[in-house]
């Protein structure tokens, strides 16, 4: 057995969905082992890590002067290289025993809209965090593998992955990207749209956690017979005093219209760029939706209505990118076709 094959046999393959909102880690043979917010709390002067993940998220906007809570990724890309490296290192050390003498191989899903410099920054972070080998693949390709789509068939498959910072829509055939488009609209923009609406209409300032709570509990993309209501708390923009407000699901839907329409227009544009033979396959097979944003109530229904194409919500949509990244080597090791390898390595 050669050294490379020996290393492959005894190392762990790790798939990472390095998301703007959450980071998920998949380990071969174990499944999803980490699903934590992409937040790191550090000491202001020393940059020493105080907390990572859920514990750090609790500190967002609530820290004393000597501690900073940082979200090191924005719009699906690394905004703070040093903090991202510390976050990856922390997560990896949590799942890989120190006694393991072979470093892991890592596959990381990234949006197609990132630049080559940003892609290299992701690779550099993973290598510094302890990877033996790093493979960076498109998020939608990872999502398609994680959703168990038969993407190596000679047929068209469309996946729409709505993450925290980006939405990526791709048509895949024979394991390669035929058409792919990504826009920097995702769950974060949904939250920001709600914050903006509440401020403009009600003169109430609310934080991201309040907006996210509204989105999850009563948010919807399609009109619903049942109107739900929720009480929120914030700061009055005029008096500066704390105030309560009751808001309903109709208002939340109106607030979300702009970012939702942006995603729908991008899906239509991608369908318009798809070769006719593959478009026919998509009409028959449907669009598969993944990512946390696809869980917004009524989202698949609205996309199907606007495009005339069936829409299927993947099983465990939040986990698809991490699962697909973790299964990447398994899916490609038996492929002998140079064409498929070339399309994956683009």
C-alpha positions, 0 to 999 in steps of 0.5 A: 500500500502506497503512502497516499493510500495508507493515509487515506485509509487511516485519516478521517474525511471531513466535510465542512459547510462553512456558512455565514450563520452556521458551520456544520461538520460531517465526519466519514462514518459518523455523520454530522458531528457539529452544527454550531453558529459561526461566531467566535468570542475573543478577548479584545487585546490578546485575541484569545478565544473565549467561546465558539459557536452557540456559547459565543452567539449568546454573547453577540451584542451583549459583551462587556468592553474587553470581549468581542463577539465576531461573525467571521464570515459575511455573505458566504465568504471569510471576512476575518481570516484569523478568526475563521482559522481559530473557529475551524481549528476549534471545531476540528479539534473537537471531533478529531482525537489528538492521538490520531497521527494522520491529518484529515482530508477536508472538503469545504463547500463555498459559493460560486460567487466568491473570488479566487482570492477568497477561495484560496483564503478558505484553503489556507484556513483549513490547512493552517487548522490542521488539514492534510489535503483540502478540496474546495467545491461549489456549495450547490454541488455539495448540496446535490450530493448531500440531497442524494440527487443522481447527479452523475446521470446524463440528465439535468438536475437543478438545485437551489441552495438558500444559505445565510449569506448567499443563494446558489442555483445550479443545473448539474449533469454528469457530475458537472456544473452546466449552469450556475448562478449565485447571488448574495441574498440569503437568510441574513437579508431576510432578517435585515428586511424585517429589521428595516420594515419594523424601523420604517413602519413602526419606528421600532429598532430591533436586533437580528435575533428578534428579526430571526425569531419573527422569520422562523415563527411567523414568516412566510413566502406565500399568502396563508389562510391563518394569520399568525401574530407575535409580540416583539420588543425593541427600542423606540426610535423617537423616544429611545425607550423600550417598547413592545409591538405585536406584528402579524404574518401578513406584515412579515411576508410584505417585509420579505418580498424584496429578497424573495423576489430577488431569489425567484428572478435568479431561478428564472434566469438560470432556467432561461440559461439551461439547454432545452434538453436539460430544461425538459429533465428539470420540468419532469424531475423538479427543482430540489431546494436545500439550505436553511432559507428553503425552510421559510414557510411557503417558499417551495410553493411560491417558487413552483407557482412562479416558475411552473416547475415542481419544487421538492424540499430536500430531506434535512435541507440544513445538512445537505452541504455538509453531508455532501462535502463529507461524502465527496471522496466516496462519490468520486473515488470509483469514477474513471471518466476523465470528463467527470473529474474535469468538470468537478475540478473546474 
